[in-house]
Amino acid sequence: MDSTDLGNLWDRVFGTQPAPAQWLVVVTGTLALFAVVPNPLWRLARNAITIAHEGGHGLIALLTGRQLSGIRLHSDTSGLTVSRGRPTGIGMVLTAAAGYTAPSLLGLGGAWLLVEGRITLLLWAATVLLAVMLVMIRNVYGALAVIFAGSAFLLVSWLAAPDWQSLFAYTVVWFLLLGGVRPVFELQSKRRHGGAPDSDADQLSRLTDVPAALWLFLFHVVSLSSLIGGGRWLLGL
């Protein structure tokens, strides 16, 4: 690959793309909402949120110096991330707190990239993150789920026309923002009925002596604030 090709690739990835029409932003948000609200669609779409959730655990584990042993994604949309290191301390707390906040924060970061016109950069960054995550997947279903998601981002970023890239990228970001809210309410409902005794909130409570309800409140604050802030950016408000 000569310098001209490298320059073209750099411009393609890091260059800016024109903002889509306002109606497309609204349509993509509506599409994402339809994937989150009805239960039949949500049971399928939730796999993408699980990828972001477990990826958040894994990323923060690595950034805080823990050793990431592996990630598993299951067909019931549950997941498990295993890391080794100190069983207590700030690294363990941040790792445990990263799961339910990751989809919303990824959506917020994606919204910032989109309003800056970095549509292709967002698609390529997502592809790279999924490729790195694939290395740590330890079961067949999880590998297939990550390969499918990564292939979708790669094909759209490489082959799709700019308008289709915008449609895909805005739908994904809206889905992360909206889809990051529902699991927190689902966890709250499970805990109200005595379920999920080993949830992230309960693990954090045992690690910090802070009631699980307060950790759940923090998850709500992050997800709803990200939705409001990211949504305002996307809508140009």
Phi, psi and omega per residue, in radians:
M1 nan 2.122 -3.103
D2 -1.467 3.106 -3.061
S3 -1.124 -0.553 3.121
T4 -1.137 -0.764 3.119
D5 -1.106 -0.731 3.111
L6 -1.105 -0.692 3.106
G7 -1.129 -0.716 3.107
N8 -1.125 -0.717 3.121
L9 -1.129 -0.730 3.110
W10 -1.055 -0.813 3.140
D11 -1.102 -0.636 -3.106
R12 -1.178 -0.715 -3.083
V13 -1.393 -0.802 -2.997
F14 -1.738 -0.065 3.078
G15 -1.283 2.959 3.133
T16 -1.758 2.646 3.086
Q17 -2.045 2.641 -3.125
P18 -1.133 2.560 3.115
A19 -1.180 2.465 3.119
P20 -1.266 2.916 3.084
A21 -1.119 2.659 -3.091
Q22 -1.049 -0.616 -3.122
W23 -1.112 -0.584 3.122
L24 -1.197 -0.660 3.099
V25 -1.074 -0.738 3.130
V26 -1.180 -0.713 -3.141
V27 -1.112 -0.773 -3.135
T28 -1.131 -0.663 3.067
G29 -1.102 -0.667 3.108
T30 -1.168 -0.731 3.091
L31 -1.044 -0.775 3.128
A32 -1.109 -0.685 3.130
L33 -1.104 -0.684 3.107
F34 -1.144 -0.475 3.109
A35 -1.381 -0.336 -3.060
V36 -1.713 -0.662 -2.973
V37 -1.401 -0.947 -3.116
P38 -1.183 2.329 -3.074
N39 -1.037 -0.767 -3.128
P40 -1.031 -0.762 3.116
L41 -1.235 -0.649 -3.120
W42 -1.111 -0.663 -3.136
R43 -1.058 -0.542 3.083
L44 -1.468 -0.828 -3.072
A45 -1.179 -0.430 -3.092
R46 -1.087 -0.351 3.082
N47 -1.000 -0.653 3.135
A48 -1.162 -0.648 3.095
I49 -1.184 -0.636 3.097
T50 -1.118 -0.688 3.082
I51 -1.030 -0.808 3.125
A52 -1.140 -0.709 -3.133
H53 -1.047 -0.957 -3.096
E54 -1.228 -0.589 3.054
G55 -1.080 -0.641 3.080
G56 -1.091 -0.796 3.068
H57 -0.982 -0.853 -3.070
G58 -1.120 -0.764 -3.115
L59 -1.103 -0.815 -3.116
I60 -1.207 -0.581 3.070
A61 -1.024 -0.792 3.133
L62 -1.162 -0.754 -3.103
L63 -1.163 -0.437 -3.141
T64 -1.682 0.168 3.042
G65 1.528 0.169 3.081
R66 -1.445 2.790 3.118
Q67 -1.697 2.052 -3.101
L68 -1.428 2.048 -3.108
S69 -1.498 -0.626 -3.140
G70 2.918 2.869 -3.139
I71 -2.255 2.392 3.072
R72 -2.159 2.377 3.054
L73 -2.086 2.339 -3.049
H74 -2.015 2.766 -3.061
S75 -1.183 -0.303 3.087
D76 -1.511 0.204 3.136
T77 1.250 0.210 2.993
S78 -1.516 2.975 3.133
G79 -2.727 2.939 -3.135
L80 -2.591 2.245 3.049
T81 -2.070 2.205 -3.097
V82 -2.005 2.206 3.075
S83 -2.306 2.728 -3.136
R84 -2.049 2.558 -3.109
G85 2.712 -2.818 3.116
R86 -1.055 2.307 -3.132
P87 -1.276 -0.162 3.109
T88 -2.341 3.138 3.092
G89 1.798 3.044 -3.017
I90 -1.115 -0.610 -3.141
G91 -1.090 -0.761 3.129
M92 -1.186 -0.676 3.134
V93 -1.119 -0.836 -3.138
L94 -1.108 -0.674 3.117
T95 -1.095 -0.787 -3.141
A96 -1.171 -0.590 -3.104
A97 -1.372 -0.235 -3.007
A98 -1.316 -0.436 -3.007
G99 -1.087 -1.051 -3.071
Y100 -1.263 -0.311 3.122
T101 -1.612 -0.333 -3.027
A102 -1.070 -0.858 -3.114
P103 -1.008 -0.762 -3.112
S104 -1.174 -0.736 -3.138
L105 -1.213 -0.629 3.037
L106 -1.107 -0.709 3.093
G107 -1.108 -0.693 3.121
L108 -1.136 -0.770 3.087
G109 -1.104 -0.685 3.090
G110 -1.117 -0.684 3.112
A111 -1.097 -0.687 3.101
W112 -1.097 -0.767 3.113
L113 -1.084 -0.695 -3.105
L114 -1.167 -0.743 -3.129
V115 -1.238 -0.332 3.042
E116 -1.500 -0.011 3.128
G117 1.408 0.261 -3.083
R118 -1.657 1.005 -3.066
I119 -1.181 -0.861 -3.126
T120 -1.135 -0.671 3.099
L121 -1.056 -0.732 3.106
L122 -1.045 -0.789 -3.115
L123 -1.119 -0.726 -3.137
W124 -1.234 -0.675 3.115
A125 -1.092 -0.736 3.101
A126 -1.101 -0.694 3.112
T127 -1.076 -0.770 -3.140
V128 -1.125 -0.774 3.138
L129 -1.080 -0.714 3.126
L130 -1.189 -0.641 3.099
A131 -1.120 -0.736 3.100
V132 -1.133 -0.715 3.140
M133 -1.115 -0.632 -3.112
L134 -1.004 -0.611 -3.134
V135 -1.057 -0.534 -3.061
M136 -1.687 -0.012 3.134
I137 -1.272 2.406 -3.041
R138 -2.115 0.281 3.036
N139 -2.533 2.781 -3.015
V140 -1.141 -0.816 -3.122
Y141 -1.044 -0.758 3.135
G142 -1.089 -0.727 3.124
A143 -1.098 -0.761 -3.141
L144 -1.115 -0.709 -3.133
A145 -1.112 -0.759 -3.122
V146 -1.238 -0.691 3.096
I147 -1.080 -0.745 3.122
F148 -1.072 -0.819 -3.124
A149 -1.141 -0.787 -3.137
G150 -1.118 -0.669 3.117
S151 -1.120 -0.672 3.121
A152 -1.083 -0.805 3.119
F153 -1.115 -0.752 -3.096
L154 -1.131 -0.794 -3.112
L155 -1.141 -0.730 -3.140
V156 -1.150 -0.753 -3.101
S157 -1.192 -0.512 -3.043
W158 -1.666 -0.604 -2.974
L159 -1.950 -0.447 -2.994
A160 -1.369 2.630 3.039
A161 -1.209 2.765 -3.092
P162 -0.926 -0.695 -3.128
D163 -1.106 -0.689 3.134
W164 -1.259 -0.590 3.040
Q165 -1.072 -0.760 3.109
S166 -1.072 -0.799 3.140
L167 -1.014 -0.825 -3.119
F168 -1.158 -0.853 -3.062
A169 -1.122 -0.775 3.142
Y170 -1.158 -0.646 3.101
T171 -1.123 -0.755 3.129
V172 -1.084 -0.791 -3.097
V173 -1.169 -0.774 3.063
W174 -1.015 -0.711 -3.119
F175 -1.133 -0.705 3.100
L176 -1.118 -0.730 -3.139
L177 -1.145 -0.795 -3.128
L178 -1.336 -0.738 -3.109
G179 -1.231 -0.335 3.077
G180 -1.284 -0.307 -3.099
V181 -1.444 -0.769 -2.994
R182 -1.094 -0.748 -3.123
P183 -1.037 -0.528 3.132
V184 -1.197 -0.719 3.066
F185 -1.172 -0.623 3.084
E186 -1.123 -0.734 3.095
L187 -1.110 -0.724 3.118
Q188 -1.049 -0.744 3.131
S189 -1.134 -0.745 3.129
K190 -1.083 -0.764 -3.116
R191 -1.188 -0.572 3.110
R192 -1.114 -0.536 -3.131
H193 -1.744 0.296 3.051
G194 1.450 0.216 -3.137
G195 -1.663 3.064 3.074
A196 0.909 0.959 -3.125
P197 -1.187 -0.331 3.140
D198 -1.929 0.510 3.131
S199 -1.139 2.924 3.104
D200 -0.997 -0.692 -3.137
A201 -1.116 -0.699 3.138
D202 -1.241 -0.661 3.068
Q203 -1.089 -0.739 3.114
L204 -1.119 -0.631 3.103
S205 -1.099 -0.734 3.119
R206 -1.195 -0.556 -3.128
L207 -1.314 -0.552 -2.959
T208 -2.069 -0.152 -3.043
D209 1.109 0.299 3.021
V210 -1.670 2.313 -3.087
P211 -0.947 2.498 -3.140
A212 -1.025 -0.556 -3.135
A213 -1.076 -0.600 3.119
L214 -1.248 -0.640 3.055
W215 -1.148 -0.685 3.083
L216 -1.084 -0.707 3.087
F217 -1.075 -0.701 3.094
L218 -1.079 -0.733 3.099
F219 -1.050 -0.719 3.105
H220 -1.092 -0.784 -3.111
V221 -1.053 -0.802 -3.107
V222 -1.136 -0.815 -3.066
S223 -1.195 -0.762 -3.115
L224 -1.265 -0.667 3.099
S225 -1.140 -0.698 3.107
S226 -1.122 -0.726 3.116
L227 -1.091 -0.798 -3.129
I228 -1.153 -0.849 -3.114
G229 -1.155 -0.840 3.133
G230 -1.127 -0.687 3.117
G231 -1.118 -0.693 3.098
R232 -1.112 -0.725 3.090
W233 -1.052 -0.846 -3.062
L234 -1.122 -0.632 -3.108
L235 -1.501 -0.038 3.115
G236 1.294 0.518 -3.112
L237 -1.632 nan nan
